[in-house]
């Protein structure tokens, strides 16, 4: 794919970040006829947008996110027909096992949300479960199942989405870090990139895990932290599991080639950073609920971020250029643990062979919900970040409502009423 590297002097809107949210936003802005430019410090989808599990699920979402997730799935169906390649989009359903009493109670409770939104979710008894998940073992309780949920290949989908942006007239500039927002008369006037200035009346911050630092010089506090998620890709196997599966400590999705994405669901590593100390109080309730599965790490990440300038200069090299791609090390012990659990649950997959292991840095918010909002203290700035591991599946819908905010259209306001910045205090 050829990404144009010409830096324009003027645009209608600049999107900071070339992940699933940034490219989706740019696509819908371009469809509306705007001259839009995406500035990506690394490469399109190089961070969490291409490292996730590829799930497009309504099941398990927070009620505040369900309307946008339903809309996003509709858009995924449309996008899959617009691209000229297979992006791995499949309607395969999502299955949550009830392998602990706590998980069973949570599944039963979430079924109430599904019924409120008229979803096709149901609890499967043992016989139905064995039909949907052949070869499953060690299950004693009903499982939660939403057959209309889907999945796609993150890498293929990101590349196809970037191509759609350019087909509609948008530009994507890789290796083009935005050092800061240009402000005139108290409102957005453009951005200053490492290669020069782009004048624009609207800027979208879709920088994922970098958004908090990007917004801080603007006087905007985003209580955002980073969490590391480890993932494994298996060699292809003949065992067929249709739906994506989630259980205590294990997530699983079969790809079209017969290989499996396997991850230690709910288990992650949280690096202690200056932001961790800054926002610790906001995260205490969440940490109390997840301290058995989220492990704190003190690494060089703390010193790296401590060295970042408090008031970065637009004239000098920024942290965005010093670290083009967040590429954390995977937790091999978590991967080994999930392999053992996989074998216990599906004996046919006990000897599954590993093809590749990687990790991604997830940007999280205290309530694990994204922020999609206009910045009223700086007119012209729209923030779309903090997707807490949900960004890929919700991406097209989130991009469309973010674009609506830039365009000044209020027809999407009901989809994001619970996702505004003000809820965080």
Secondary structure by P-SEA (a helix, b strand, c coil): ccccccccccccbbbccccaaaaaaaaaaaaaccbbbbbbccccccccccccccccccccccccaaaaaaaaaaaaaaaaaacccccccccbbbbbbcccaaaaaaaaaaaaaaaaacccbbbbcaaaaaaaccccccccbbbbbbcccccccaaaaaaaaaaaaaaabbbbbccccccbbbbccccccbbbcccbbbbbcbbbccccccccccccccccccccbbbbbbbbbbcccccccccccccccbbbbbccccccccccccbbbbccccccccccccaaaaaaaccccbbbbbcaaaaaaaaccccccccccccccccccccccccaaaaaaaaaaaaaaccccccccccccbbbbbbbccccccccccccccccbbbbcccccccccaaaaaaaaaaaaaacccccccccccccccccc
